[in-house]
Amino acid sequence: MIPGNRRNVVFMVIRLQNYIQAIDILQEESIQFLNQIVGILHKCAEKWDGWANKSEGEKYVLTWKLP
């Protein structure tokens, strides 16, 4: 075992419902739409001292370190 520090964190997984259908309907504008959604997620995480960690298509992970 390697000595380390213990951290308490909160993970939030956000899943966009009907992701594939939205892309099919919006076609060319889907990238702009998704960029707006991801921008909102990043701003919300940063507003409360969190981080947007990972994105996998329709899933996004946000993390907050607890005091």
ZIVEN-V805535 format. One record per residue. N is the residue number from 0. RES is the residue in one letter. SS is DSSP state (helix for helix, strand for strand, loop for the rest). D_LAST is the distance of its C-alpha to the last C-alpha in whole Angstrom. Layout:
n = (N/N)
res = (RES/RES)
ss = (SS/SS)
d_last = (D_LAST/D_LAST)
//
This chain:
n = (0/1/2/3/4/5/6/7/8/9/10/11/12/13/14/15/16/17/18/19/20/21/22/23/24/25/26/27/28/29/30/31/32/33/34/35/36/37/38/39/40/41/42/43/44/45/46/47/48/49/50/51/52/53/54/55/56/57/58/59/60/61/62/63/64/65/66)
res = (M/I/P/G/N/R/R/N/V/V/F/M/V/I/R/L/Q/N/Y/I/Q/A/I/D/I/L/Q/E/E/S/I/Q/F/L/N/Q/I/V/G/I/L/H/K/C/A/E/K/W/D/G/W/A/N/K/S/E/G/E/K/Y/V/L/T/W/K/L/P)
ss = (loop/loop/loop/loop/loop/loop/loop/loop/strand/strand/strand/strand/strand/strand/strand/loop/loop/loop/helix/helix/helix/helix/helix/helix/helix/helix/helix/helix/helix/helix/helix/helix/helix/helix/helix/helix/helix/helix/helix/helix/helix/helix/helix/helix/helix/helix/helix/loop/loop/strand/strand/strand/strand/strand/strand/strand/loop/loop/strand/strand/strand/strand/strand/strand/strand/loop/loop)
d_last = (25/23/20/17/13/11/9/8/9/11/15/17/21/23/27/29/32/36/35/38/40/38/39/43/43/42/43/43/40/38/36/36/34/32/31/30/28/26/26/24/22/21/20/18/16/16/16/12/11/12/15/18/19/22/25/28/31/30/26/23/20/17/13/10/7/4/0)
//
